[in-house]
Amino acid sequence: MPAKKNESNVKTALRVIEIIEIFAREGKPLSLTELARQLDAPVSSCLGLIRTLSSLGYLYETARRQGYYPTGRLLAMAQRIARSDPILERVGPTLTALRDAVLETVVLGKLAPTGEVIYLEVIPSLNPISYIADPGTQRHPHSNSLGKALLSLLNEEERNKLLTHRKLERLNERTVVTREELEEEIALSQERGWFQNLGESIPDVGAIAWPLNMTGGDYAVSIAGPLYRIEPCIEQLARQLRMACQTMMQRQ
């Protein structure tokens, strides 16, 4: 019985997250029927979730039978959480300063327990043609500059444990898909002073990254943008990136 109850609680939590993501994607009020359809769940189950979220002040009915929509409470809670993030509070100014200096999108990332790279913070470029991503985005480590930088911080045993049962998916003809190639690139990247992803995951998008350790945790920062802007300036960008990472480590 406890196992079934835990499984039910996990499923309910996932449903709540899915509801939030559906509203973010659709950007409009949705009826109970529409929510149930997108959740692929019975209307009765969906009704219980909607009633609970409404009673807690996270959803409201725009008009009778006109659908539901999130209130500002969700944003207020998210902003309160973000303001108290112990890492982002410390590195935010440096990340923003780096973005202003290089005029490209800057990303702070970390390895998730699943082995994926998770974006903790994204400081978007002010250039209308730029790399766009949201905090919480996850990427494969073998085809991502942040991922390669983070893999370099693991010892051989830790890296083997993470990659042994993991398929290195080919996203395009530039993607590294063998362990040997990945190990060679990590070694080369450490020597030259930056980890790169030049169109390996998204064509025409380039990124460089460098790892850092803060308060005992491993992180990495990347500069990402159109390949035609990143590649010609890669050494200069790498110097600015390493200086920013050094600044953040000194502020611990």
C-alpha positions in Angstrom: 0.0 0.0 0.0 2.7 2.6 0.8 4.4 1.9 -2.6 1.1 2.5 -4.4 0.4 5.7 -2.4 3.9 7.0 -3.3 3.4 6.2 -6.9 0.0 8.1 -6.8 1.7 11.1 -5.2 4.4 11.2 -7.8 1.8 11.0 -10.6 -0.2 13.8 -9.1 2.9 16.0 -8.8 3.7 15.3 -12.5 0.1 16.2 -13.5 0.4 19.6 -11.7 3.7 20.4 -13.5 2.1 19.3 -16.8 -0.9 21.7 -16.2 1.5 24.6 -15.7 3.4 23.7 -18.9 0.2 23.4 -20.9 -0.9 26.9 -19.9 2.6 28.3 -20.6 2.4 26.7 -24.1 -1.2 27.6 -25.0 -1.2 31.1 -23.4 -5.0 31.2 -23.1 -7.8 30.0 -20.8 -8.6 26.3 -21.2 -11.7 24.4 -20.4 -11.8 21.3 -18.1 -12.4 19.1 -21.2 -9.5 20.7 -23.1 -7.1 20.3 -20.1 -8.2 16.6 -19.7 -7.5 16.0 -23.4 -4.1 17.5 -23.3 -3.2 15.6 -20.1 -4.6 12.4 -21.6 -6.4 12.0 -18.3 -10.1 11.3 -17.3 -12.1 14.5 -16.8 -12.9 13.4 -13.2 -9.2 13.2 -12.3 -8.5 16.5 -13.9 -11.4 18.1 -12.1 -9.9 17.2 -8.7 -6.6 18.8 -9.7 -8.3 22.0 -11.0 -10.4 22.4 -7.9 -7.4 22.0 -5.6 -5.3 24.5 -7.6 -8.2 26.9 -7.6 -8.8 26.6 -3.9 -5.1 27.4 -3.3 -5.3 30.5 -5.5 -3.2 29.3 -8.4 -6.1 29.0 -11.0 -9.3 30.9 -11.5 -12.3 30.5 -13.8 -12.4 33.4 -16.2 -16.1 33.2 -16.5 -18.7 30.4 -16.1 -17.8 27.7 -18.6 -15.2 29.9 -20.3 -12.2 28.1 -19.0 -9.5 28.4 -16.3 -6.3 30.4 -16.3 -3.4 30.7 -13.8 -3.4 33.7 -11.4 -0.5 35.9 -10.6 0.2 33.8 -7.5 2.2 31.4 -9.6 4.5 34.1 -10.9 4.8 35.7 -7.4 5.9 32.3 -5.9 8.4 31.8 -8.8 9.9 35.2 -8.3 10.2 34.8 -4.6 12.0 31.4 -5.1 14.3 32.9 -7.7 15.3 35.9 -5.5 16.3 33.5 -2.8 18.4 31.1 -5.0 21.8 30.9 -3.1 23.8 30.3 -6.3 22.1 32.7 -8.7 22.1 35.5 -6.1 25.9 35.2 -6.0 26.7 34.8 -9.7 23.8 36.7 -11.3 25.7 40.1 -11.6 28.7 38.4 -13.2 26.6 36.4 -15.6 24.8 39.6 -16.7 28.1 41.5 -17.0 29.5 38.7 -19.2 26.4 38.9 -21.4 26.8 42.6 -21.8 30.5 42.2 -22.7 30.1 39.5 -25.3 26.6 40.5 -26.5 25.5 36.8 -26.6 23.3 34.6 -24.5 25.0 33.3 -21.3 23.9 30.1 -19.6 24.7 28.6 -16.2 24.3 24.8 -16.1 24.7 21.7 -13.9 24.4 18.0 -14.4 21.1 16.7 -13.3 20.8 13.3 -11.5 19.6 11.8 -14.8 22.9 12.8 -16.4 21.3 15.5 -18.5 22.6 19.1 -18.4 20.0 21.3 -16.8 20.0 25.1 -17.4 19.8 26.9 -14.1 19.9 30.4 -15.5 19.7 31.9 -18.9 20.7 35.6 -19.5 19.4 36.2 -23.0 21.3 38.2 -25.6 19.8 41.6 -26.5 20.5 40.9 -30.1 17.3 40.1 -32.1 19.2 37.2 -33.7 20.3 35.1 -30.8 20.2 31.7 -29.0 17.0 31.3 -26.9 16.4 28.9 -24.1 14.5 28.8 -20.8 15.8 27.9 -17.3 15.0 24.2 -16.7 15.9 23.3 -20.3 17.7 19.9 -20.4 20.3 18.8 -23.0 22.4 15.7 -23.7 25.9 16.2 -22.2 27.8 14.7 -25.1 26.5 17.2 -27.7 26.4 20.3 -25.4 29.4 22.6 -24.5 28.2 22.8 -20.9 27.8 19.0 -20.8 31.4 18.4 -22.0 32.7 21.0 -19.4 30.8 19.3 -16.6 31.9 15.8 -17.7 35.6 17.0 -17.5 35.1 17.6 -13.7 34.2 14.0 -13.1 36.9 11.4 -12.5 37.3 8.5 -14.8 35.1 6.2 -12.7 32.3 8.7 -12.3 32.4 9.5 -16.1 32.3 5.8 -16.9 29.3 5.3 -14.6 27.4 8.1 -16.2 28.1 7.2 -19.8 28.3 3.4 -19.8 24.6 2.8 -20.2 23.9 6.0 -22.1 23.5 6.1 -25.9 25.4 9.0 -27.5 22.6 10.1 -29.8 23.5 11.5 -33.2 21.7 14.8 -33.6 23.4 15.6 -36.9 26.6 14.8 -38.8 28.7 16.9 -36.4 27.6 15.1 -33.2 30.3 13.1 -31.3 28.8 9.6 -30.9 31.7 7.5 -29.6 33.2 7.4 -26.1 36.7 7.6 -27.7 35.9 10.8 -29.6 34.3 12.3 -26.5 37.3 11.5 -24.3 39.6 13.0 -26.9 37.6 16.2 -27.2 37.4 16.6 -23.4 41.2 16.3 -23.2 41.7 18.7 -26.1 39.3 21.2 -24.6 41.0 21.3 -21.3 44.3 22.0 -23.0 43.1 24.8 -25.3 41.0 26.5 -22.7 37.3 26.0 -23.8 34.7 23.4 -24.5 32.7 23.8 -27.6 29.6 22.8 -29.5 29.8 24.2 -33.0 26.5 23.1 -34.6 26.7 19.6 -32.9 23.2 19.8 -31.4 21.4 22.6 -33.3 22.7 23.5 -36.8 24.0 27.1 -37.1 24.2 27.5 -33.3 27.6 27.7 -31.6 28.5 27.7 -27.9 31.6 27.5 -25.7 31.7 26.7 -22.0 34.1 26.5 -19.0 33.6 24.7 -15.7 33.8 26.0 -12.2 33.3 24.8 -8.7 31.2 26.9 -6.2 30.5 26.0 -2.6 31.5 22.4 -3.3 29.2 22.0 -6.4 30.2 21.6 -10.0 28.8 24.1 -12.5 29.6 25.4 -16.0 28.9 28.6 -17.9 28.5 28.9 -21.6 28.3 31.7 -24.2 25.9 30.7 -27.0 24.8 32.4 -30.2 24.7 32.1 -34.0 27.6 30.0 -35.3 28.7 32.8 -37.7 29.3 35.1 -34.7 30.7 32.6 -32.2 33.3 30.8 -34.4 35.4 33.7 -35.7 35.7 35.2 -32.1 36.0 31.9 -30.2 39.4 32.6 -28.6 38.5 36.1 -27.4 35.1 34.8 -26.1 36.9 32.0 -24.3 39.2 34.5 -22.5 36.3 36.6 -21.3 34.4 33.4 -20.2 37.3 32.1 -18.2 37.8 35.5 -16.5 34.1 35.6 -15.5 34.3 32.0 -14.1 37.4 33.0 -12.1 35.5 36.0 -10.7 32.6 33.9 -9.6 34.8 31.4 -7.8 36.6 34.2 -6.0 33.3 35.5 -4.7 32.5 32.4 -2.7 
